[in-house]
């Protein structure tokens, strides 16, 4: 359970069923790196910060989902670091041929 959800297996958790009317507020992550790819492969979804009225299914947005924004920021940063390292390595070895 921990690998799929990030929740501790020893915790006391209950599922909350989301009304069908509120399901449109949820999105699948767009994979931009290993973290968001893991989220997508494990079936995770996210919504903007907000409140769901469980009786009516009405979703009221109150802001952005900062956690999901952080996932994307870390993925992009890792991609830049890896790509920059690869480019620097390629540049350093390609200078020998000139």
C-alpha positions as CSV (number, residue, x, y, z in Angstrom):
1,X,0.0,0.0,0.0
2,X,2.8,2.4,0.8
3,X,4.4,2.2,-2.6
4,X,1.2,2.9,-4.4
5,X,-0.3,5.6,-2.2
6,X,2.5,7.0,0.0
7,X,0.3,6.2,3.0
8,X,1.7,4.2,5.9
9,X,0.4,0.6,6.1
10,X,0.1,1.0,9.9
11,X,-2.2,4.0,9.6
12,X,-6.0,4.0,10.2
13,X,-7.5,5.1,6.9
14,X,-11.0,4.9,5.5
15,X,-12.0,5.4,1.8
16,X,-14.2,8.4,1.1
17,X,-16.3,7.8,-2.0
18,X,-16.3,10.8,-4.3
19,X,-19.7,11.7,-5.9
20,X,-19.7,11.2,-9.7
21,X,-20.5,14.9,-10.1
22,X,-17.1,15.8,-8.5
23,X,-15.0,13.4,-10.6
24,X,-14.5,16.0,-13.3
25,X,-12.3,18.0,-10.9
26,X,-9.7,15.2,-10.9
27,X,-6.9,14.8,-13.4
28,X,-4.2,12.2,-14.2
29,X,-0.7,13.5,-13.9
30,X,1.2,14.3,-17.1
31,X,4.5,12.5,-16.8
32,X,7.4,14.9,-17.1
33,X,9.9,12.9,-15.1
34,X,10.2,9.8,-13.0
35,X,8.0,11.0,-10.1
36,X,5.0,12.0,-12.2
37,X,5.5,8.9,-14.4
38,X,5.2,6.8,-11.2
39,X,2.1,8.7,-10.2
40,X,0.5,8.0,-13.6
41,X,1.5,4.3,-13.7
42,X,0.0,3.7,-10.2
43,X,-3.3,5.3,-11.2
44,X,-3.0,8.4,-9.0
45,X,-5.2,11.5,-9.7
46,X,-5.1,15.0,-8.3
47,X,-7.4,18.0,-8.1
48,X,-6.8,21.7,-7.4
49,X,-7.0,22.7,-3.8
50,X,-10.7,22.8,-2.9
51,X,-13.7,21.4,-1.1
52,X,-16.1,18.7,-2.2
53,X,-19.6,18.8,-0.9
54,X,-20.2,15.0,-0.5
55,X,-23.9,15.4,-0.5
56,X,-24.2,17.2,-3.9
57,X,-20.8,16.5,-5.5
58,X,-20.1,20.2,-6.0
59,X,-16.4,21.0,-6.1
60,X,-15.4,24.5,-5.0
61,X,-11.8,25.4,-6.0
62,X,-9.9,27.4,-3.4
63,X,-6.4,27.5,-5.0
64,X,-3.7,25.4,-6.6
65,X,-2.6,21.9,-5.5
66,X,0.9,22.9,-4.2
67,X,2.0,19.3,-3.7
68,X,1.4,18.4,-7.4
69,X,3.1,21.6,-8.5
70,X,6.1,20.5,-6.3
71,X,6.1,17.0,-8.0
72,X,6.3,18.6,-11.4
73,X,9.0,21.1,-10.3
74,X,11.2,18.4,-8.9
75,X,10.8,16.3,-12.0
76,X,11.7,19.2,-14.3
77,X,14.7,20.1,-12.1
78,X,15.9,16.5,-12.2
79,X,15.5,16.5,-16.0
80,X,17.5,19.7,-16.3
81,X,20.2,18.4,-14.0
82,X,20.5,15.0,-15.8
83,X,20.3,16.6,-19.3
84,X,22.9,19.3,-18.3
85,X,25.2,16.6,-17.0
86,X,24.8,14.5,-20.1
87,X,25.4,17.6,-22.3
88,X,28.5,18.6,-20.4
89,X,29.9,15.1,-20.6
90,X,29.2,14.9,-24.3
91,X,30.8,18.3,-24.8
92,X,33.9,17.2,-22.8
93,X,34.5,14.0,-24.8
94,X,33.6,15.6,-28.2
95,X,36.5,18.1,-27.8
96,X,39.0,15.2,-28.2
97,X,38.0,14.6,-31.8
98,X,38.7,18.1,-33.0
